[in-house]
Amino acid sequence: MGKPSPTVHKCLILALLLTSTPLNPPLRIPVFCPTTPSSPSRIPSPHSTSISAEGMQPFSLEAAREAAQRDVLAADLQCSFFASALQSYKRDSVLRPFPASYVSQDNKDFEALLEDASMLPNLKELLQCADDKDKRAWNLVSWILSSKILTLHSIGKTEYVKIQELMGISGTSVPAPDFLFEIVYSGQVDAKFYETKGERDLIYAFHGSRLENFHSILHNGLHCHLNKTSLFGEGTYLTSDLSLALLYSPHGMGWQHSLLGPILSCVALCEIIDHPDVKCQTKKKDSEEIDRKRARAKHSEGGDVPPKYFVVTNNQLLRVKYLLVYSQKQHKRVSSQPSWISNHRFTLMMVLYLLLLIIIGVSNSPSFLHYWNRALESKR
């Protein structure tokens, strides 16, 4: 076999890349490497966590039913986060915590979990069924909704006005979320956060991420030490600009039976304790000069942290407080049946291409040129 031409060689390389690279590459998230904190002793270790997988506490079926009845949208969102993580090609890392009932000898049975998850009906339909009829479904839902450290609440879209005022968002600069949720933490977790805060101020900022990551974010929090190195140093990146956060939160496939919609995008609004371990553009006290110690994170390749950005290098200094959810609108067709042209688009294109080749071939043939010239002469 002869040596392939450079063009063929490039095409082969491109084909390999397309088959081996996911269409939606993982979101670039920075990493924190443990260092000795320069903060007061009451600030916990940078990579300690306030929320862990151990916070998952199995609900009874009655408790799960009550939770779903009390706030069906909040329960629905948790199911959507779970489904998105389960469907992800990174499911082994993003589906954490993982239901223990699907683990056998340290092996996660994703196939069985996928099968059971695919059988979950719409939550409103599930609520109308008796527990004993859909016990397997309720067992899975009760695990999804279980948590001893937080409760998720849906709140009215009117609350978004308060967020706009808090963040200085104008009414038309960015789209309003379709759904808004608030995270209420348990008394113990809340007390620990405010103990860490002390007399320091709170900063509010947005964090954008892929939908598949929010199952872990909700239950485990934002972990600096799990992230990847980024341009402006090591830590969890947030921004005061919602439009920037939305760039990192593309719409992703959630739960097919979701009341919120099957395709969602989510942005977290976080509370950050104003501490030296939070790198940002801020002025020195009693001065107009930028505090350079606060403006640059460790191992930054791009220099100072840009305006409107925050790089948090300590897990204990931030927590998610609100979730802004955007549902991709499903445009209704005038006719539910696709047209014949749309079903045979490729065939039509091939036919047109062949006709074009025939026309070009005929027009260049000697016989056609002979008769064409005779026709022109006869008209003169």
N, C-alpha and C positions, 0 to 999 in steps of 0.2 A: 504494500500500500504506500502511495507517495506521501510526502510530507505535506501537511495541511497548510494552506495559505495563512498569512497573518490575520486576515479578516475572519476566516473560519475559526482560527485559534481564539480570537477575542470573543466571538459568539459563544464558543464552548465555555469559556471562563465565565461569561455573563450568565449563561444558563445555570451553571453550578452555583453561582452566588444567589440567584433567584430561588433555587430549590432548597438551599441550605439556610438562607437568612429569612427570619419572620418578616411578614409584611409590615407589622407594627413593632419596631425595635423597642427594647425595654427603655423606660424613661431613665435618663441619666440623673442619678441621685448621688450626692457626695457622701464620703465616708468620714467617720471620726476615729482616729487612732488614739488610744488612751494616753493621756499625759498627766502630769501632776497639776491639779487645778490650783489657780492662783486666788481662788475665791475663799471666803471665810469658811471655817470648819463646819458650819451648819449646812453648807451646800453639799449635797450627796455626791458620790462619785459620778463623773460624767457619763459613764456607760451603765450605771444602774438604772433600773426601770421602775416606774411607778405603776405600770400596768403590765401584766404578764398573762401567758396562756393559762396559768393556774387560776386566773380570774373567772374562767368558765365553770359555772356551777350548774349541774343538770337541773332543769325545771321538772316538776311533775307535769303530767298531761293537763291537769286542771289549771295549773299556774300558766302554762303555755297558752291554753285556750283563753284564759282571762286576759293575758297580755295582748294577744292578737285582737280580741274583742275591744279592749280598751283603746288601742291605737293601731289599727290595721295598717296604716301607711308606714309607721315606724317598723312594724314587723315585716312588712313587705320589703322595705329597703334592706333590712338585714338579710333577708332571703336572696335579694338581688346581689348583694356583695358576695355572699357565699357562692351563688351560682357562677358569678363572673370569675372568682378565684378557681373554682372547680373546673371550669372550661378552659382555663388558661394553659398554654404550653409550659408555663412556669409553675404549675399547680403544686408541685412538691415543695416549693419555697414560699408561695404566696398564700396557700391554704393552711395557714397557721393562726390559731389552733386548728387541729384536725380531730374529728370525732373518734373517741377511743374505741367505740363499738365496731369500727371498721378497720381496726388494727389487729393483726394476728402475727405473733412472734416478730414484732418490730417491723412488719411489712404493712404498708398502707394499701388497702384494697380499694383503689380508685374506681375500678370497674363496677364493683357492687354499689359504691356510693353514687356513681354516675347513673346507674340503673334506677336506684331508689329516688334520686333527685329528679330524674326525668318523669317519674310518676306523680310528683307533687302537683296537685290541682291548684287553681286559683285560691287564695286564702279565704275569700268570701264563700266559695263553694266548700272548702274544707271546714269552715266554721258551721256550716249547715249539716255536716255529717256527724254521726255519733262517734265517740272516741274509739269504741271497740271495732267499728267498721273500717276505719283508716288508722289503726294503731301504729302501723309502721311509718306512715307519713307523719303522724303527730310526734312520734319519737324523734324523728329527724328535725322537725320544726322546733320542738322543745329544746333540742341541743343548740340550734341556730340562735334562738332567742335568749339562751341562758347566759347570765353574767351576774356576778356578785359585786362588781365594782362600778357598774354604770347602768343607766337606763336611757334609752333613746326616745325622744318625744318629737312628734310632728307639731310644728307651730305655724300659725297663720302667716300668709305672705305679707300681711301688714307689718310683721316684725322686721321685714327686710328694710323698711324705712329707717328703723333704728340703726341697723347695720350700715346703711348708707350714710347716716349722720355721723356714726362713730368713725367710719373709714374715709369720709369726705368724698363719697361717690356721687356724681351727678346722675340725674334721672335717665339720661339718654346715652351716657358714655359706654356702658356695658349692659348686656341683657340681664333682666331680673331672673332669678331662678324660678323654675316651675314648682319646686317644693323646697321647704326649709325645715331643718331638724335641729334640735338642741340636745346636747349630751349633758345629762345630770349625773354627777359622780356620787358614789356612796360617801357617807359622812367621814369614814376613815381616810379614803383617798383624797377627799376635798381638804380635810384638815392637814394632811401631809403636804399638799401643794401650797397652802397658805402659810404653813410653818416655814417652808423653803422661801417663800416670797418675803416674809417679814415686812419691813417698811418700804420695800422697793415697789416701784410702779409696775403696772402691767402694760405691755405692748400687744396690739392686735395685728395679726398679719395672716395672709392667705397662703395655703400650700396646695399646689396642684399635683395630681398624680393620676395614673391610669386607674380605671374602675376596679380592675382585678386586685389592686393593692389595698383597697379600703376594708376588706374583711380583716386583714392583719392590723391595719392602722386603727380600726375601731377597738379591737380587743387588746392589742399590744402597744399602741401608741406609736409615735414617730421616733425611731431609733437611729441615732447618729452613727453608731458603730456597725450598722448593717448596710450603710450606704456606700456609694462608690465615689472615688475622688473626682472633684469637679474643678472648674477653672479658677474659682475664687477661694479655694481652700477646702478644708474638711469640716463637715457639719451638715445639718439639715437646712435646706434653703426655703425661705419664705419671702413673700413680697407684700407690700402694702397696696399694690395695684392689682385689682381683680382681673383686669384684662390680661395681664402677664401670667397670672396663675392659670387662667383658662387655656392658655397655650400648652400647658403641661397636663391638661385634663381632657384628652380627646374622648369622644363618645365611644363607649365599648358595649359589647353584648353582655347583658345582665341575665335576668330571669325571664324566660319566654312568657310566663303567665303573670308577670308583675302588673299590679294595678297602676304603677307609676309609668310603665312603658318598658318594652324589652331592651331598648338601647338608651343608656344613660351616661351622663358625665357628672362628676362630683368634685367639688372644691371644698377643702376644710378651712374654716376660720379658726385660728388658734390663739390662745392666750400665751404670751411669752413674758417671763419675769425679766425685768430690765437689769441685767447683770453683765459684768465684764466678759463673761463667756459667750455673750450674744454679740456677734460682730456686725457692725452697721455704721452708717455715716451719722455721727452724732457730734455735737459740739462739747468742748470742755466746759466745766462749770465756771460761770462768771467770765466766759470768754467766747469770742466768735470763731475761734480756731477749732478746726476738726481734730477730734481726739484720735490720733494715729494708732494708739493701742487698741482702740475699739474698731478701727476701720479695716483691719487686715487679719484674716484667719491664717492659721498655721498651714504651711505648704501651699500658699496661694501662688498660682502661676500667672494670674491676671492682674495682680496688684491689689489695690483696695477694693473692698466690697462696694459695688455700685449703689447709687442712691435708690431708694425704694426696696432694697433687698436686705434680708437678715440671714446670717449664717449662725445657727444655734449649735454649739459644740458640747452641750450637756443635756442629756435626756430629761433631767429633772426640771429644766427651765421652761418647758412648754407642754401644752396639752391641747387637744382638739376640743373646741367648745360648740361650734356650729358646723353643719353640713349643708352646703348649697347644691341642690341637685337639679340638673337640666335634663329634660327628656326630649329625645329627638322626635320631632313631629313626623307622624306617618301620613304622607299625602294620599288622599283617597283618589282613586281613578274614577273617571266618569263611567267607564265600563269595567266590570270586574274581570272580563275576559281579555287577555292580551291580544293585540291585533295580529293579523296574518303576517304583516311586514316585519313586526318585531320578532316573531317566532322564526322567520326565515331570512333574517338580515344577512347572515353569512352567505347563504346560497345566492341571494340576489346580488351581492357584491361580486361573487365569483362569476355569475352570468354576465354582469356588466363589464367585468374585466376581460372576459373572453370575447365579448362583442367588440370591445375596443381593440383587442389584438387582431381580430378578423378584419375590422375596418382599416387598420394600419397596413395589414398584409395585402389586402385587396388594392388599396390605393397606391401601393408601391409596385404592383405587378405590371409587366409590360403590356399585357392584354388590356388591362383597365386603362392604362395611360393612352394606348392606341385608340380605343373607342372614345375616350374622353376628349382627346384632341380632335377626332373626326366630328364629334358632336359640337364642339366649339366652332370648327370651321364651317359646318353646315348652317350655323346661326348667323354667320357674317354675311 
